[in-house]
Amino acid sequence: MKKYLAIALLIIVALAVAYLTFVIAAIKIVVGAILLGIMCIALLAVWIMWKTKD
């Protein structure tokens, strides 16, 4: 009985770690996408200002 309890506990821990890893990765992807969008808008603004100075 103890063996099955230990195996079940390890499986639960493994699933929790996998879920947390997925959630953290998803949050990092969302934050990275937002920052990339902000950088693209800033680069576009710099390019427009550079083009209109001529």
VMD Tcl script that draws the C-alpha trace (Angstrom):
set ca {
  {0.00 0.00 0.00}
  {2.84 2.40 0.82}
  {4.41 1.76 -2.58}
  {1.23 2.78 -4.41}
  {0.89 5.87 -2.24}
  {4.46 6.91 -3.04}
  {3.91 6.34 -6.77}
  {0.67 8.35 -6.68}
  {2.39 11.16 -4.81}
  {5.24 11.25 -7.35}
  {2.77 11.33 -10.23}
  {0.83 14.19 -8.61}
  {4.05 16.13 -8.01}
  {5.18 15.53 -11.60}
  {1.83 16.74 -12.96}
  {1.95 19.83 -10.74}
  {5.48 20.68 -11.90}
  {4.52 20.18 -15.55}
  {1.42 22.39 -15.12}
  {3.38 25.16 -13.38}
  {6.09 24.99 -16.04}
  {3.45 25.36 -18.76}
  {1.77 28.29 -16.97}
  {5.09 30.11 -16.41}
  {6.10 29.55 -20.04}
  {2.73 30.85 -21.27}
  {3.08 33.98 -19.11}
  {6.61 34.56 -20.43}
  {5.41 34.17 -24.03}
  {2.59 36.69 -23.48}
  {4.92 39.21 -21.82}
  {7.48 38.75 -24.59}
  {4.85 39.26 -27.28}
  {3.65 42.47 -25.60}
  {7.20 43.80 -25.29}
  {7.94 42.87 -28.90}
  {4.84 44.77 -30.02}
  {5.87 47.84 -28.03}
  {9.37 47.66 -29.53}
  {7.95 47.41 -33.07}
  {5.71 50.46 -32.47}
  {8.67 52.43 -31.07}
  {10.86 51.42 -34.02}
  {8.12 52.45 -36.44}
  {7.81 55.83 -34.68}
  {11.57 56.39 -34.90}
  {11.56 55.43 -38.58}
  {8.66 57.82 -39.33}
  {10.38 60.68 -37.47}
  {13.63 59.94 -39.35}
  {11.81 59.94 -42.71}
  {9.89 63.17 -42.08}
  {13.00 65.18 -41.11}
  {14.28 65.25 -44.70}
}
mol new
graphics top color blue
foreach p $ca { graphics top sphere $p radius 0.5 }
foreach p [lrange $ca 0 end-1] q [lrange $ca 1 end] { graphics top cylinder $p $q radius 0.2 }
display resetview
